[in-house]
Amino acid sequence: MSTTLDASTETVRPATAGGSTRRRLPRRTKEPDLAARGGMAWTVLAWLLTLLFFAPVAWMVLTSFHKEADAATNPPSVFAPLTGANYSALFDRDVMPFLVNSATASIVSTLLVLVLAVPAAYALSIKKVEKWTDVMFFFLSTKFLPAIAALLPVYLIVKHLGMLDNVYTLVILYTSMNLPIALWMMRSFLAEVPVEILEAAQMDGAGLLRVLWNVVRPVVMPGLAATALICFIFSWNEFMFAVNLTATRSSTAPVFLVGFISSEGLFLAKLCAAATLVSLPVLIAGFAAQDKLVRGLSLGAVK
């Protein structure tokens, strides 16, 4: 008995002594790759959400290049003539001191937060102290109180100490506000550090500071960058304490934005220009740290 197969692979002809019969096989069909289609659908959805969240930012940037008359039209004039006069007006109003004050308060407080949070997180994750869960809850409980509820006591204390309108007052406040967040974040990152590399460093005679700097720091650098960026953003965007505890010398960039909302009306185009300028340092910091924001370097520390 011999069998012949058609080129189309759809029919099989078995040859027998009594004759030939034909048996049709089911047609082969290319089934759609559901996984590929699902991945494409998620990609399209992600792009749509990204554009949805980016649309207000793009509109703000576009409005910052319009004249006040064009920015105030209803409906808005998208194709109005562009101008850079709004940015020139910002520097005429001397915006640089506000930016310098924001940068000083944000950068110095972020550095202090990291200096305090990393050793504390090391003690609460790797070299665990007694009742470390109570310590973590205590730090978390400091965030339960609304900031507005603490404004009056803080104002009276700062006034009594003679530190009103002082940028270092904001440094102290921002450090205390961001320290619990940084501690919780850094503890989660340090908990992933392999114990083997710490034991190897200790066997080589490395002290605590050397272990933290030469061993732990390279491993948790992504977490360190993410924590620093979040603390920097929270400090840069803080408004309530800045507007109530500063006056002329130490006002920050968010306080500067309020100056475009006056009894004469809302200067929308100039406000958008100022908001775009104030947002640039945060965007630059996020872009500079993007290669270190991906977690997972500690997963391959021990081969």
RONU-715214 format. One line per 10 residues: number of its first residue (from 1); their letters; for each residue x, y, z of N, C-alpha, C. Coordinates in pm, whole numbers, padded with zeros to 5 digits. Layout:
! residues N
NUM) A) X/Y/Z/X/Y/Z/X/Y/Z ~ ...
//
This chain:
! residues 303
1) MSTTLDASTE) 00085/-00119/00000/00000/00000/00000/00089/00124/00000 ~ 00062/00213/-00090/00139/00338/-00098/00047/00457/-00084 ~ 00102/00564/-00037/00022/00685/-00013/00087/00800/-00087 ~ 00004/00878/-00153/00052/00997/-00222/-00011/01119/-00157 ~ 00070/01223/-00144/00024/01346/-00079/00023/01459/-00179 ~ -00093/01526/-00192/-00104/01640/-00283/-00014/01753/-00236 ~ 00024/01839/-00331/00109/01954/-00298/00039/02049/-00205 ~ -00095/02051/-00212/-00170/02141/-00126/-00181/02090/00016 ~ -00137/01962/00038/-00142/01898/00170/-00283/01896/00226 ~ -00383/01895/00139/-00521/01893/00187/-00587/01759/00166
11) TVRPATAGGS) -00537/01676/00074/-00597/01545/00049/-00489/01440/00051 ~ -00525/01322/00095/-00435/01206/00097/-00499/01096/00015 ~ -00423/01039/-00083/-00475/00933/-00169/-00403/00802/-00136 ~ -00464/00717/-00058/-00402/00586/-00036/-00430/00494/-00155 ~ -00329/00436/-00213/-00342/00344/-00328/-00348/00201/-00276 ~ -00455/00132/-00312/-00475/-00007/-00270/-00492/-00093/-00393 ~ -00492/-00223/-00370/-00508/-00317/-00482/-00645/-00308/-00543 ~ -00746/-00280/-00462/-00882/-00277/-00516/-00920/-00147/-00578 ~ -00839/-00052/-00572/-00874/00079/-00627/-00816/00190/-00540 ~ -00858/00308/-00564/-00807/00423/-00488/-00922/00496/-00420
21) TRRRLPRRTK) -00898/00538/-00302/-00996/00618/-00227/-00934/00751/-00191 ~ -01017/00847/-00163/-00969/00981/-00127/-01026/01019/00009 ~ -00939/01064/00098/-00981/01110/00231/-00933/01254/00249 ~ -01027/01343/00266/-00994/01486/00275/-00959/01520/00420 ~ -00842/01587/00434/-00799/01633/00565/-00856/01773/00591 ~ -00871/01808/00717/-00919/01944/00746/-00820/02049/00697 ~ -00872/02157/00642/-00788/02264/00587/-00712/02332/00700 ~ -00583/02356/00674/-00501/02425/00772/-00525/02576/00763 ~ -00557/02635/00875/-00582/02779/00880/-00482/02843/00976 ~ -00444/02962/00942/-00353/03038/01029/-00435/03110/01134
31) EPDLAARGGM) -00427/03061/01256/-00501/03123/01365/-00431/03251/01409 ~ -00508/03355/01441/-00445/03481/01483/-00367/03463/01613 ~ -00256/03530/01619/-00175/03525/01740/-00238/03618/01844 ~ -00312/03557/01937/-00384/03637/02035/-00289/03713/02127 ~ -00175/03652/02158/-00080/03721/02245/-00025/03847/02179 ~ 00005/03837/02048/00057/03954/01978/-00048/04064/01969 ~ -00173/04023/01941/-00280/04123/01934/-00304/04187/02070 ~ -00299/04105/02175/-00317/04161/02308/-00207/04260/02344 ~ -00082/04225/02307/00028/04317/02333/00014/04447/02256 ~ -00032/04438/02132/-00052/04559/02052/-00163/04646/02112
41) AWTVLAWLLT) -00269/04580/02161/-00379/04656/02221/-00331/04730/02346 ~ -00250/04664/02428/-00198/04730/02547/-00104/04844/02510 ~ -00029/04827/02403/00061/04934/02358/-00018/05056/02313 ~ -00122/05032/02235/-00206/05143/02189/-00272/05213/02307 ~ -00321/05133/02404/-00384/05192/02522/-00284/05275/02603 ~ -00161/05225/02616/-00060/05299/02689/-00028/05432/02621 ~ -00018/05431/02487/00009/05554/02414/-00107/05653/02428 ~ -00231/05602/02425/-00346/05690/02440/-00348/05755/02578 ~ -00319/05676/02682/-00315/05732/02816/-00201/05833/02831 ~ -00087/05801/02768/00026/05895/02774/-00010/06028/02708
51) LLFFAPVAWM) -00072/06021/02592/-00113/06144/02524/-00219/06218/02604 ~ -00308/06143/02670/-00413/06206/02750/-00352/06285/02866 ~ -00254/06226/02934/-00192/06295/03047/-00096/06404/03001 ~ -00040/06389/02881/00055/06489/02832/-00017/06608/02768 ~ -00144/06592/02731/-00217/06698/02662/-00221/06829/02742 ~ -00252/06827/02874/-00251/06956/02948/-00114/07023/02950 ~ -00007/06941/02958/00128/06999/02958/00158/07063/02823 ~ 00122/06993/02715/00144/07049/02582/00062/07177/02563 ~ -00060/07177/02615/-00144/07297/02603/-00086/07413/02683 ~ -00029/07383/02799/00034/07488/02880/00152/07548/02806
61) VLTSFHKEAD) 00236/07465/02746/00352/07515/02673/00308/07597/02553 ~ 00205/07550/02482/00157/07624/02365/00097/07758/02407 ~ 00022/07760/02516/-00039/07885/02561/00066/07985/02606 ~ 00179/07936/02656/00283/08027/02703/00344/08109/02590 ~ 00325/08065/02466/00378/08139/02350/00269/08223/02282 ~ 00153/08234/02342/00045/08316/02287/00037/08450/02360 ~ -00027/08545/02296/-00055/08672/02362/-00171/08653/02459 ~ -00183/08746/02553/-00290/08735/02653/-00428/08736/02588 ~ -00445/08818/02485/-00576/08826/02418/-00610/08694/02351 ~ -00512/08627/02291/-00537/08499/02225/-00556/08386/02327
71) AATNPPSVFA) -00486/08394/02441/-00498/08289/02542/-00631/08295/02614 ~ -00694/08412/02618/-00819/08429/02692/-00942/08406/02607 ~ -00928/08375/02480/-01045/08355/02395/-01117/08227/02431 ~ -01245/08223/02403/-01328/08105/02430/-01415/08077/02307 ~ -01390/07968/02232/-01291/07862/02258/-01148/07911/02234 ~ -01049/07843/02292/-00910/07889/02279/-00866/07890/02133 ~ -00780/07984/02103/-00726/07998/01968/-00597/07917/01958 ~ -00608/07801/01891/-00493/07710/01883/-00388/07764/01787 ~ -00432/07818/01678/-00339/07861/01573/-00310/08011/01580 ~ -00314/08066/01699/-00283/08208/01716/-00134/08231/01694
81) PLTGANYSAL) -00095/08353/01659/00049/08382/01640/00129/08356/01767 ~ 00251/08307/01749/00338/08275/01861/00430/08392/01891 ~ 00463/08405/02019/00552/08513/02062/00629/08467/02185 ~ 00747/08522/02205/00827/08492/02323/00826/08604/02425 ~ 00730/08696/02411/00726/08811/02502/00696/08771/02646 ~ 00622/08661/02664/00587/08620/02800/00711/08577/02879 ~ 00803/08509/02813/00925/08467/02882/01016/08587/02909 ~ 01016/08682/02820/01094/08804/02847/01037/08879/02967 ~ 00904/08879/02980/00841/08946/03094/00876/08877/03225 ~ 00896/08746/03221/00933/08674/03344/01067/08722/03398
91) FDRDVMPFLV) 01165/08734/03311/01297/08777/03356/01298/08926/03389 ~ 01205/09001/03330/01192/09142/03370/01139/09153/03512 ~ 01059/09054/03554/01007/09052/03692/01105/08987/03789 ~ 01225/08954/03742/01331/08899/03827/01289/08767/03890 ~ 01272/08666/03805/01229/08535/03851/01344/08454/03909 ~ 01467/08490/03880/01582/08409/03920/01594/08392/04072 ~ 01575/08494/04155/01584/08470/04301/01486/08364/04350 ~ 01367/08360/04293/01269/08258/04334/01318/08118/04296 ~ 01374/08107/04177/01426/07977/04134/01545/07934/04219 ~ 01632/08030/04254/01748/07998/04338/01703/07952/04477
101) NSATASIVST) 01603/08020/04533/01553/07979/04664/01491/07839/04659 ~ 01416/07810/04555/01358/07676/04542/01466/07571/04526 ~ 01568/07602/04444/01675/07506/04424/01753/07483/04553 ~ 01779/07590/04628/01853/07575/04754/01775/07490/04854 ~ 01648/07523/04873/01567/07448/04969/01549/07303/04927 ~ 01530/07278/04798/01504/07142/04751/01629/07056/04753 ~ 01740/07109/04701/01863/07029/04691/01921/07001/04829 ~ 01931/07105/04914/01991/07085/05046/01905/06991/05130 ~ 01774/07008/05127/01686/06919/05205/01691/06776/05154 ~ 01701/06758/05023/01710/06623/04967/01839/06555/05010
111) LLVLVLAVPA) 01950/06627/05009/02077/06570/05055/02071/06533/05202 ~ 02012/06619/05284/01999/06588/05426/01910/06466/05448 ~ 01803/06456/05371/01714/06341/05383/01788/06211/05353 ~ 01867/06211/05246/01940/06089/05210/02046/06054/05316 ~ 02115/06156/05367/02217/06131/05469/02155/06070/05594 ~ 02034/06111/05630/01967/06059/05748/01892/05928/05721 ~ 01835/05915/05603/01748/05800/05577/01825/05673/05548 ~ 01939/05682/05480/02012/05561/05442/02065/05485/05564 ~ 02135/05549/05660/02176/05471/05778/02058/05417/05859 ~ 01951/05497/05870/01834/05449/05944/01769/05331/05874
121) AYALSIKKVE) 01758/05338/05741/01699/05225/05668/01789/05103/05674 ~ 01921/05124/05679/02015/05012/05693/01994/04941/05827 ~ 01973/05020/05932/01950/04961/06064/01815/04892/06073 ~ 01718/04936/05995/01584/04879/06003/01561/04766/05903 ~ 01655/04742/05813/01635/04638/05712/01741/04528/05718 ~ 01868/04568/05725/01977/04469/05723/02021/04435/05865 ~ 02057/04536/05943/02092/04517/06083/01972/04559/06168 ~ 01873/04474/06172/01745/04513/06232/01759/04537/06382 ~ 01707/04651/06426/01703/04684/06567/01579/04621/06629 ~ 01574/04620/06761/01458/04565/06830/01335/04653/06805
131) KWTDVMFFFL) 01223/04585/06787/01094/04652/06765/01102/04749/06647 ~ 01164/04703/06539/01180/04790/06423/01047/04822/06356 ~ 00948/04733/06371/00817/04763/06314/00751/04882/06384 ~ 00773/04894/06517/00720/05010/06588/00787/05139/06542 ~ 00915/05129/06512/00987/05248/06463/00933/05290/06327 ~ 00910/05192/06239/00857/05224/06107/00717/05286/06118 ~ 00636/05233/06208/00501/05288/06224/00508/05429/06281 ~ 00604/05455/06370/00617/05590/06424/00649/05690/06314 ~ 00742/05654/06227/00775/05743/06116/00654/05764/06025 ~ 00580/05656/06000/00462/05669/05914/00354/05753/05979
141) STKFLPAIAA) 00342/05745/06112/00237/05820/06182/00260/05970/06174 ~ 00383/06013/06149/00407/06157/06137/00342/06216/06012 ~ 00305/06131/05917/00238/06180/05796/00087/06181/05809 ~ 00034/06134/05924/-00111/06129/05941/-00170/06269/05962 ~ -00094/06357/06025/-00144/06490/06056/-00143/06577/05931 ~ -00256/06637/05896/-00255/06728/05779/-00161/06845/05802 ~ -00095/06885/05696/00003/06993/05708/-00061/07124/05754 ~ -00186/07148/05712/-00252/07272/05750/-00276/07278/05900 ~ -00291/07160/05963/-00313/07158/06108/-00188/07198/06185 ~ -00072/07178/06126/00054/07213/06192/00103/07351/06154
151) LLPVYLIVKH) 00031/07421/06068/00081/07549/06019/00094/07653/06130 ~ -00010/07668/06213/-00005/07771/06318/00103/07743/06421 ~ 00115/07621/06476/00227/07597/06569/00364/07619/06505 ~ 00381/07574/06382/00508/07593/06315/00537/07741/06294 ~ 00436/07816/06257/00455/07961/06237/00496/08030/06366 ~ 00432/07995/06477/00465/08058/06605/00607/08021/06649 ~ 00646/07896/06630/00781/07854/06668/00886/07925/06583 ~ 00862/07930/06451/00957/07996/06361/00966/08146/06392 ~ 00853/08207/06422/00854/08350/06457/00929/08373/06587 ~ 00910/08285/06685/00980/08300/06813/01131/08285/06796
161) LGMLDNVYTL) 01173/08199/06702/01316/08178/06678/01376/08284/06585 ~ 01292/08372/06533/01341/08476/06442/01386/08422/06308 ~ 01321/08317/06258/01362/08254/06132/01257/08269/06023 ~ 01169/08366/06036/01075/08393/05928/01149/08451/05808 ~ 01101/08419/05688/01161/08466/05562/01308/08422/05553 ~ 01331/08296/05590/01465/08238/05586/01457/08107/05509 ~ 01543/08091/05407/01536/07973/05323/01574/07847/05400 ~ 01657/07861/05505/01696/07743/05581/01584/07693/05672 ~ 01487/07777/05698/01366/07729/05765/01293/07629/05677 ~ 01286/07660/05549/01223/07566/05455/01306/07439/05443
171) VILYTSMNLP) 01438/07450/05450/01524/07330/05443/01491/07236/05558 ~ 01479/07291/05678/01448/07207/05795/01310/07145/05782 ~ 01212/07223/05738/01075/07171/05725/01068/07064/05616 ~ 01129/07089/05502/01123/06991/05394/01196/06862/05431 ~ 01305/06874/05507/01375/06754/05551/01287/06671/05643 ~ 01221/06734/05737/01133/06660/05829/01011/06604/05757 ~ 00963/06672/05655/00845/06624/05582/00878/06505/05493 ~ 00995/06503/05432/01029/06398/05336/01103/06280/05399 ~ 01152/06295/05521/01229/06188/05583/01148/06059/05600 ~ 01022/06062/05647/00948/05935/05658/00930/05864/05524
181) IALWMMRSFL) 00901/05939/05419/00883/05878/05287/01014/05815/05240 ~ 01124/05888/05257/01254/05836/05214/01292/05712/05295 ~ 01261/05712/05423/01296/05597/05507/01221/05472/05463 ~ 01094/05485/05435/01016/05369/05390/01064/05321/05254 ~ 01094/05412/05164/01141/05372/05033/01278/05305/05040 ~ 01370/05365/05113/01505/05310/05120/01507/05177/05193 ~ 01420/05158/05291/01416/05028/05357/01375/04918/05260 ~ 01278/04947/05173/01236/04846/05076/01348/04813/04977 ~ 01429/04912/04941/01541/04886/04851/01655/04812/04922 ~ 01687/04854/05043/01797/04790/05116/01763/04647/05156
191) AEVPVEILEA) 01635/04618/05171/01596/04481/05206/01629/04382/05095 ~ 01651/04431/04973/01683/04344/04860/01834/04325/04841 ~ 01914/04389/04923/02059/04373/04910/02097/04231/04955 ~ 02168/04156/04874/02208/04021/04914/02298/04024/05037 ~ 02267/03940/05132/02345/03936/05257/02486/03887/05230 ~ 02505/03805/05126/02636/03746/05100/02743/03852/05073 ~ 02708/03957/04998/02810/04058/04968/02845/04141/05092 ~ 02750/04158/05183/02780/04228/05307/02870/04144/05397 ~ 02842/04015/05404/02927/03927/05484/03068/03919/05426 ~ 03077/03917/05292/03210/03914/05230/03288/04041/05260
201) AQMDGAGLLR) 03221/04156/05258/03289/04282/05289/03333/04286/05434 ~ 03250/04236/05524/03286/04235/05666/03402/04140/05693 ~ 03405/04028/05621/03517/03935/05638/03648/03996/05590 ~ 03639/04087/05494/03759/04156/05446/03800/04271/05536 ~ 03725/04294/05642/03761/04398/05739/03702/04534/05712 ~ 03600/04544/05627/03539/04673/05598/03451/04718/05713 ~ 03461/04846/05749/03376/04901/05853/03240/04940/05801 ~ 03157/04996/05890/03020/05028/05853/03014/05134/05743 ~ 03090/05242/05758/03086/05349/05658/03138/05299/05522 ~ 03241/05215/05526/03294/05164/05400/03196/05068/05335
211) VLWNVVRPVV) 03128/04988/05416/03027/04897/05361/02914/04976/05296 ~ 02870/05083/05363/02762/05165/05308/02804/05232/05177 ~ 02927/05282/05172/02969/05360/05055/03015/05271/04939 ~ 03094/05170/04968/03155/05090/04861/03074/04967/04822 ~ 02987/04920/04908/02913/04797/04880/02765/04824/04861 ~ 02703/04890/04959/02558/04910/04954/02520/05015/04851 ~ 02595/05126/04846/02558/05236/04757/02549/05196/04610 ~ 02647/05123/04553/02632/05085/04411/02513/04993/04385 ~ 02480/04909/04483/02370/04815/04463/02235/04884/04465 ~ 02217/04980/04556/02087/05045/04573/02082/05180/04501
221) MPGLAATALI) 02173/05205/04409/02174/05333/04339/02042/05364/04268 ~ 01975/05266/04202/01844/05299/04143/01743/05346/04246 ~ 01738/05279/04362/01647/05323/04467/01686/05456/04526 ~ 01815/05480/04536/01863/05607/04587/01823/05721/04493 ~ 01836/05697/04363/01798/05800/04265/01648/05825/04267 ~ 01569/05718/04277/01423/05735/04281/01380/05810/04406 ~ 01439/05776/04521/01406/05845/04645/01445/05992/04640 ~ 01565/06020/04589/01610/06158/04579/01520/06239/04486 ~ 01479/06179/04374/01395/06251/04280/01259/06283/04340 ~ 01200/06188/04414/01069/06211/04475/01079/06319/04582
231) CFIFSWNEFM) 01183/06313/04664/01200/06416/04767/01223/06553/04704 ~ 01299/06557/04596/01323/06684/04526/01193/06741/04470 ~ 01110/06655/04411/00984/06703/04353/00891/06755/04462 ~ 00880/06680/04573/00793/06724/04683/00840/06858/04739 ~ 00970/06875/04752/01022/07001/04806/01004/07116/04706 ~ 01029/07088/04580/01017/07192/04478/00873/07241/04464 ~ 00777/07151/04477/00636/07187/04456/00566/07236/04582 ~ 00631/07229/04698/00564/07268/04822/00527/07416/04819 ~ 00405/07446/04861/00355/07582/04850/00309/07641/04983 ~ 00242/07559/05066/00174/07615/05183/00271/07678/05283
241) FAVNLTATRS) 00375/07605/05322/00471/07662/05416/00552/07774/05351 ~ 00580/07761/05222/00659/07864/05154/00584/07996/05149 ~ 00455/07992/05124/00381/08117/05110/00351/08181/05245 ~ 00351/08102/05353/00318/08155/05484/00441/08190/05569 ~ 00554/08131/05539/00674/08153/05621/00778/08239/05552 ~ 00756/08277/05428/00850/08363/05355/00779/08490/05310 ~ 00861/08590/05279/00803/08718/05237/00870/08767/05110 ~ 00984/08828/05119/01049/08889/05002/01183/08824/04970 ~ 01258/08785/05071/01394/08735/05047/01397/08586/05012 ~ 01307/08506/05067/01316/08361/05058/01198/08297/04988
251) STAPVFLVGF) 01119/08372/04915/01005/08315/04844/01052/08218/04736 ~ 00976/08114/04715/01013/08010/04621/00935/08025/04490 ~ 00965/07936/04396/00902/07945/04264/00751/07928/04268 ~ 00694/07833/04346/00547/07826/04350/00483/07954/04401 ~ 00549/08025/04492/00495/08153/04539/00499/08257/04428 ~ 00601/08249/04345/00612/08342/04232/00494/08325/04135 ~ 00447/08201/04118/00336/08176/04025/00207/08245/04071 ~ 00189/08258/04202/00066/08318/04252/00057/08465/04213 ~ 00170/08530/04186/00169/08671/04151/00096/08702/04022 ~ 00070/08601/03939/-00003/08624/03815/-00153/08614/03832
261) ISSEGLFLAK) -00197/08585/03954/-00340/08584/03986/-00366/08705/04075 ~ -00422/08809/04018/-00439/08935/04090/-00582/08984/04076 ~ -00609/09096/04141/-00743/09156/04132/-00772/09208/03992 ~ -00668/09229/03912/-00688/09276/03776/-00730/09163/03682 ~ -00717/09041/03727/-00756/08927/03644/-00646/08823/03642 ~ -00670/08720/03564/-00575/08610/03550/-00495/08630/03421 ~ -00364/08645/03437/-00276/08659/03321/-00237/08518/03278 ~ -00322/08458/03196/-00309/08316/03167/-00181/08284/03089 ~ -00150/08361/02988/-00033/08334/02905/00096/08347/02987 ~ 00105/08453/03068/00225/08470/03151/00231/08362/03259
271) LCAAATLVSL) 00117/08323/03311/00114/08216/03411/00162/08084/03351 ~ 00119/08054/03229/00164/07931/03162/00315/07937/03133 ~ 00364/08053/03097/00508/08067/03074/00586/08045/03203 ~ 00537/08103/03312/00605/08084/03440/00597/07939/03485 ~ 00481/07875/03467/00467/07735/03506/00558/07645/03423 ~ 00573/07676/03296/00665/07598/03211/00809/07613/03257 ~ 00847/07736/03290/00984/07760/03335/01010/07692/03470 ~ 00913/07696/03559/00929/07635/03691/00934/07483/03681 ~ 00866/07426/03581/00864/07280/03565/00992/07224/03504 ~ 01070/07308/03439/01190/07258/03369/01290/07190/03462
281) PVLIAGFAAQ) 01324/07245/03580/01422/07175/03664/01379/07034/03703 ~ 01251/07014/03730/01204/06880/03765/01215/06786/03646 ~ 01179/06837/03527/01190/06754/03407/01336/06720/03377 ~ 01426/06815/03395/01567/06790/03371/01621/06687/03471 ~ 01580/06700/03598/01626/06604/03699/01574/06464/03669 ~ 01449/06453/03627/01396/06321/03591/01463/06262/03469 ~ 01494/06346/03371/01562/06296/03251/01704/06252/03283 ~ 01772/06326/03371/01910/06292/03404/01918/06163/03484 ~ 01814/06133/03563/01819/06015/03649/01742/05897/03590 ~ 01700/05905/03466/01614/05800/03412/01686/05667/03399
291) DKLVRGLSLG) 01818/05669/03375/01889/05543/03360/01911/05471/03493 ~ 01889/05543/03605/01908/05483/03736/01776/05458/03808 ~ 01666/05490/03744/01537/05473/03808/01482/05332/03796 ~ 01543/05251/03711/01497/05113/03694/01555/05027/03805 ~ 01468/04966/03879/01515/04883/03989/01564/04748/03939 ~ 01650/04684/04017/01688/04549/03986/01835/04523/03977 ~ 01921/04622/04003/02064/04594/03996/02107/04492/04100 ~ 02039/04488/04213/02078/04394/04317/02046/04251/04282 ~ 01962/04229/04182/01924/04091/04147/02043/04015/04092 ~ 02139/04083/04030/02254/04013/03974/02382/04040/04048
301) AVK) 02373/04089/04172/02493/04122/04247/02572/03997/04284 ~ 02501/03887/04315/02566/03762/04350/02538/03660/04240 ~ 02638/03616/04171/02620/03523/04061/02629/03380/04114
//
